[in-house]
């Protein structure tokens, strides 16, 4: 059972079509304090249906860490910063982890944290 004193942390996944865009999304979200950190993986091959056709594309994944309370701000930030018409934004709850790390995520995404 999760410790009620540990903040709710989420991992949030998005993708984009170039490493430079992935870096900009990762860096921008951390600078805006809507994510504590981000990891970029890729390239990956994505296969999906778009506008009636099956597409294949090379993409880079950006995995961001935030809190449940900051998720709405992160989602809004990603929607504004992303150049995809319908970007992938998927949040997954972290069900366990180091209390120190989870507290660090909360501290780094706090709206009142000084620069």
Beta strands, then each sheet from edge to edge (+ up, - down):
strand 1: 9-16
strand 2: 37-50
strand 3: 53-67
strand 4: 90-93
sheet 1: 2+ 3- 1+ 4-
end
